[in-house]
């Protein structure tokens, strides 16, 4: 069918275009250490958030209600660790 062929062509084409854009932006970021550090820090924080959020939800599957204070405490602890390290330098 036409929609099947469209999916076969558009999917890989979008992957190639996204890879080209990512390569261009990656090479532009690599020249500026501060931007590279900022993007890397954002990526690590986003990954930490996703993994911890998923693990915390799985750990509390038996409970009927998820307590958001557990998440807040985790991320406040993460932030305090970073701030303490910055303050001692």
C-alpha positions in Angstrom: 0.0 0.0 0.0 1.0 3.6 -0.4 1.2 4.3 3.3 3.6 1.3 3.8 5.9 2.6 1.1 5.8 6.0 2.6 6.8 4.7 6.0 9.6 2.7 4.4 11.0 5.7 2.7 10.3 8.5 5.2 11.6 6.7 8.3 15.2 6.1 7.1 15.3 9.5 5.4 14.4 11.2 8.7 17.1 9.2 10.5 19.7 10.3 8.0 18.6 13.9 8.2 18.6 13.9 12.0 22.1 12.3 12.0 23.4 15.0 9.7 22.0 17.8 11.9 23.4 16.1 15.0 26.8 15.8 13.4 26.8 19.4 12.4 25.7 20.6 15.9 28.2 18.2 17.5 31.1 19.6 15.6 30.0 23.2 16.4 29.7 22.4 20.1 33.1 20.6 20.2 34.9 23.9 19.5 33.5 25.6 22.6 34.4 23.8 25.9 31.8 25.6 28.0 29.0 24.8 25.6 30.2 21.2 25.4 30.2 20.9 29.2 26.7 22.5 29.4 25.2 20.1 26.8 26.9 17.1 28.4 25.7 18.2 31.9 22.1 18.6 30.6 22.2 15.2 28.9 23.5 13.5 32.1 20.9 15.3 34.2 18.1 14.3 31.8 19.3 10.7 31.9 19.5 10.7 35.7 16.0 12.1 35.9 14.5 9.5 33.5 16.2 6.5 35.1 15.5 7.5 38.7 11.9 8.5 38.0 11.3 5.1 36.4 13.0 3.2 39.2 11.2 5.1 41.8 7.9 4.4 40.2 8.7 0.7 39.9 9.8 0.6 43.6 6.4 2.0 44.6 4.2 -0.1 42.3 2.5 -1.8 45.3 1.4 1.5 46.8 -1.8 3.0 45.4 -0.4 6.5 45.5 3.1 7.8 44.4 4.7 10.2 46.9 6.5 13.0 45.0 8.5 14.0 48.0 10.7 10.9 47.4 11.6 12.3 44.0 12.2 15.8 45.4 14.6 14.5 48.0 16.6 12.6 45.5 17.1 15.6 43.2 17.7 18.0 46.1 20.4 15.7 47.3 21.9 15.6 43.8 21.8 19.4 43.6 23.3 19.8 47.0 26.2 17.5 46.1 27.0 19.6 43.1 26.7 22.9 45.1 28.9 21.6 47.9 31.5 20.5 45.3 31.4 24.0 43.7 31.7 25.7 47.1 34.8 23.8 48.1 36.8 24.5 45.0 
